[in-house]
Amino acid sequence: MDERKLLEALHTAERLKDAVRHCYTSGGRRESVAEHSWRAALTAYLVSDEFPEADMNKVIKMCLIHDLGEAFTGDIPVFKKTAEDRAREEELLLSWTKSLPEPFASDMTALYREMAEMKTAEAKIYKAMDSLEAVIQHNESDIETWEPHEYELNRNYAYDRVEFSPYLKRLRAAIRAETEAKIEEASAREDGDGA
């Protein structure tokens, strides 16, 4: 890639460092979209041995690029994002993607299409990593930052996205156990404060 085009692309992607998500880190600050994407990609790498049939390099690419549209729109939590929001984000993202030099314009466009169709093993694994990372991050954040509806969301989110994999079903169960322990601990503290 031409050096100037590379720098333009990286400057656009840098916006994700400042685009904050709904969730907080364990240190008490808002998580960035870039941090979420990085850890989803890291998770894909760390579970790659569980999916020998899949192209895990492709999955890692999907995780790295999946939220690039938020460089243009900012993050909208999944429970607030409308069809109109999704369409606008996709339009802005694909317009930017087409401006990239080849082979990246075609490659990224193909990856986004595959991710949207959710038919391949790679797309399913990427989507599971994206969703599970969000639940893990909520488990790591202070429960005081959770909205009331997030208790059930954290308990039940993404089960449909792991159904295709026995390993991911076990991972989701382990994450659920962390969620339940966090809620129970908070409830015990609350009961202790009220006594």
Phi, psi and omega per residue, in radians:
M1 nan 2.387 3.056
D2 -0.941 2.432 -3.055
E3 -1.004 -0.723 -3.125
R4 -1.165 -0.725 3.112
K5 -1.131 -0.695 3.101
L6 -1.054 -0.815 -3.135
L7 -1.106 -0.695 3.092
E8 -1.047 -0.786 -3.138
A9 -1.113 -0.753 -3.133
L10 -1.178 -0.626 3.096
H11 -1.132 -0.666 3.086
T12 -1.151 -0.814 -3.126
A13 -1.109 -0.501 -3.119
E14 -1.067 -0.449 3.123
R15 -0.986 -0.476 -3.120
L16 -1.198 -0.341 3.071
K17 -1.195 -0.525 -3.134
D18 -1.733 -0.181 3.113
A19 -1.390 1.881 -3.081
V20 -1.521 2.596 3.100
R21 -1.675 3.032 3.137
H22 -1.173 -0.517 -3.009
C23 -1.523 2.774 3.110
Y24 -1.891 2.742 3.047
T25 -1.455 3.000 3.094
S26 -1.143 -0.388 3.117
G27 -1.468 -0.064 3.021
G28 1.685 0.156 3.084
R29 -1.927 2.837 3.136
R30 -1.169 2.404 3.090
E31 -1.332 2.527 3.064
S32 -1.614 2.783 3.076
V33 -1.076 -0.678 3.135
A34 -1.057 -0.720 3.141
E35 -1.137 -0.733 3.101
H36 -1.065 -0.827 -3.117
S37 -1.101 -0.726 3.130
W38 -1.057 -0.803 -3.072
R39 -1.302 -0.508 3.015
A40 -1.088 -0.738 3.104
A41 -1.138 -0.731 3.103
L42 -1.080 -0.730 3.112
T43 -1.056 -0.761 3.108
A44 -1.036 -0.742 3.104
Y45 -1.092 -0.761 -3.060
L46 -1.272 -0.299 3.076
V47 -1.861 0.150 -3.046
S48 -1.020 -0.540 3.139
D49 -1.207 -0.287 3.116
E50 -1.412 -0.182 -3.064
F51 -2.295 1.116 -3.095
P52 -1.106 -0.362 -3.119
E53 -1.425 -0.226 -3.036
A54 -1.752 2.694 3.020
D55 -1.489 1.595 -3.041
M56 -1.259 -0.386 3.014
N57 -1.106 -0.673 3.082
K58 -1.147 -0.716 3.121
V59 -1.063 -0.769 3.132
I60 -1.096 -0.720 3.061
K61 -1.040 -0.781 3.134
M62 -1.029 -0.772 3.136
C63 -1.104 -0.691 -3.121
L64 -1.171 -0.617 -3.034
I65 -1.774 -0.112 -2.915
H66 -1.070 -0.503 -3.106
D67 -1.915 0.325 3.135
L68 -1.053 -0.477 3.093
G69 -1.045 -0.442 -3.136
E70 -1.292 -0.139 2.986
A71 -1.164 -0.383 -3.119
F72 -1.785 -0.497 -3.032
T73 -2.010 -0.249 -2.964
G74 1.376 3.036 -3.125
D75 -1.561 2.367 3.002
I76 -2.119 2.107 -3.110
P77 -0.943 2.561 -3.075
V78 -0.941 -0.607 -3.095
F79 -1.419 -0.039 3.085
K80 -2.062 -0.248 -3.049
K81 -1.270 2.231 -3.134
T82 -1.697 2.960 3.060
A83 -1.059 -0.656 3.108
E84 -1.119 -0.727 3.092
D85 -1.057 -0.780 -3.132
R86 -1.089 -0.759 -3.122
A87 -1.115 -0.747 3.133
R88 -1.119 -0.793 3.130
E89 -1.053 -0.784 -3.136
E90 -1.104 -0.733 -3.140
E91 -1.081 -0.821 -3.140
L92 -1.142 -0.737 -3.138
L93 -1.112 -0.856 -3.091
L94 -1.169 -0.563 3.054
S95 -1.101 -0.779 3.100
W96 -1.141 -0.778 -3.120
T97 -1.009 -0.732 3.135
K98 -1.123 -0.392 3.138
S99 -1.391 -0.192 3.139
L100 -1.293 2.670 3.075
P101 -1.250 2.799 3.053
E102 -1.316 2.600 0.140
P103 -1.546 0.064 -2.993
F104 -1.219 -0.649 3.126
A105 -1.043 -0.845 -3.138
S106 -1.200 -0.734 -3.105
D107 -1.098 -0.835 -3.123
M108 -1.181 -0.683 3.106
T109 -1.055 -0.754 3.122
A110 -1.133 -0.702 3.117
L111 -1.112 -0.779 3.130
Y112 -1.099 -0.664 3.111
R113 -1.110 -0.826 3.138
E114 -1.080 -0.697 3.127
M115 -1.125 -0.715 -3.124
A116 -1.195 -0.648 -3.111
E117 -1.286 -0.486 3.087
M118 0.951 0.691 -3.131
K119 -1.792 -0.496 -3.063
T120 -1.531 2.772 3.064
A121 -1.017 -0.705 -3.104
E122 -1.094 -0.769 3.132
A123 -1.126 -0.696 3.140
K124 -1.162 -0.711 3.130
I125 -1.152 -0.795 3.116
Y126 -0.978 -0.831 -3.072
K127 -1.119 -0.636 3.080
A128 -1.126 -0.755 3.136
M129 -1.081 -0.771 3.125
D130 -1.007 -0.868 -3.074
S131 -1.231 -0.777 -3.108
L132 -1.160 -0.627 3.119
E133 -1.054 -0.688 -3.141
A134 -1.112 -0.714 3.139
V135 -1.208 -0.734 3.097
I136 -1.022 -0.764 -3.131
Q137 -1.105 -0.687 3.074
H138 -1.076 -0.709 3.114
N139 -1.092 -0.511 -3.122
E140 -1.467 -0.350 -3.115
S141 -1.416 2.830 3.075
D142 -1.132 2.274 -3.097
I143 -1.083 -0.348 3.076
E144 -1.125 -0.345 3.136
T145 -1.501 -0.138 -3.128
W146 -1.328 2.448 2.968
E147 -1.410 2.713 -3.074
P148 -0.915 -0.699 -3.117
H149 -1.239 -0.238 -3.086
E150 -1.336 -0.265 3.068
Y151 -1.081 -0.898 3.119
E152 -1.243 -0.639 3.113
L153 -1.041 -0.813 -3.129
N154 -1.167 -0.562 3.102
R155 -1.213 -0.615 -2.923
N156 -2.063 -0.156 -3.069
Y157 -1.167 2.403 2.953
A158 1.412 0.063 3.078
Y159 -1.040 -0.660 3.119
D160 -1.151 -0.447 -3.083
R161 -1.479 -0.165 3.122
V162 -1.954 -0.029 -3.035
E163 -0.986 -0.499 -3.073
F164 -1.336 -0.157 -3.001
S165 -2.314 2.082 3.068
P166 -1.003 -0.685 3.139
Y167 -1.104 -0.832 -3.110
L168 -1.183 -0.515 3.051
K169 -1.132 -0.709 3.096
R170 -1.164 -0.704 3.105
L171 -1.088 -0.751 3.137
R172 -1.101 -0.656 3.098
A173 -1.128 -0.684 3.111
A174 -1.154 -0.671 3.094
I175 -1.150 -0.711 3.100
R176 -1.069 -0.695 3.114
A177 -1.067 -0.692 3.076
E178 -1.114 -0.718 3.115
T179 -1.050 -0.859 -3.121
E180 -1.077 -0.708 3.124
A181 -1.120 -0.686 3.136
K182 -1.132 -0.800 3.138
I183 -1.121 -0.751 3.132
E184 -1.104 -0.746 3.122
E185 -1.091 -0.759 3.117
A186 -1.111 -0.704 3.125
S187 -1.139 -0.708 3.117
A188 -1.130 -0.685 3.095
R189 -1.116 -0.736 3.137
E190 -1.091 -0.779 3.128
D191 -1.110 -0.683 3.134
G192 -1.175 -0.630 3.107
D193 -1.217 -0.531 -3.115
G194 -1.435 -0.223 -3.066
A195 -1.389 nan nan
